[in-house]
Amino acid sequence: MRYCTISSGSKGNSIVCYTEHTTILIDCGITKKKLMAGLTSCGLGLAKIDKLLITHNHSDHISGIKFIPQEKWMVSRDVLSIALEDEQYFEPYVPFQIGDFSIRPIPLSHDAKNTTGFIIKAGGETLVYIADTGFISDKAINLIAGADYYLMESNHDTKMLYSSSRPMYLIRRIHSDRGHLDNIASACYLSLVIRDNTKEVTLVHLSDECNDPECAIETYKKVMIAQLGKIPEAKLRCASVTDMIKGGD
């Protein structure tokens, strides 16, 4: 299994996961030019995409879904205003197969209806993608433990958020249980699920205004030492809107 964060942040999100035989895209909230650049860097193209998984209907996740044929879309019910075929809808916690990939949708808590994360398995490896959520349920924590790869939201630093120029209603929305995970919450959740087999952790959906990679990584390390007594050996990176992050075997 391989993956690439083509773009990750409030200005656009798109992740590609692929094997030799199967390619899935998670969200497409970017321009066609950026999408094509990301796919090309992985030796892929639009025709190679088997399915597009849509997490929710915010524009930074769906503004570019028009570049993918509609028959390839998969989404939770009541997310899009467009009616799709029954087989294009997935249900919470119910696994489904796309080529080499076995995928289990995980319900998240966000101010968009039926926001979803994913547990993706292929070739004996597991990737977890969780972003745009205010908290993670105990049921989900049990299901995502022990993955090889984590793409986990670490949206903001709380101090930076509350000292920003954003209006208070927006600050409260972001920091609520229907908003986004802050750096501490993200690291605490990761401390519960990372195991010795975990190879890579990529922090995703970082705020441009209320976070930075150094802050997110420093917080992660402090939390890991406090919670586990050590920093896990898993490779740690931060995704961004501008720079692609590649991972997997």
Secondary structure, DSSP 4 states (H G I P E B T S, - for coil): -EEEEEE-STT--EEEEE-SS-EEEE---S-HHHHHHHHHHTT--GGG--EEEE----HHHHTTGGGS-GGGEEEETTSSSS---GGGEE-TT--EEETTEEEEEEE---SSTT-EEEEEEETTEEEEEE-S-S---HHHHHHHTT-SEEEEE--B-HHHHHTSSS-HHHHHHHTSTTS--BHHHHHHHHHHH--TT--EEEEE---TTT--HHHHHHHHHHHHHHHHSS--SSEEEE--SSS-EEEE-
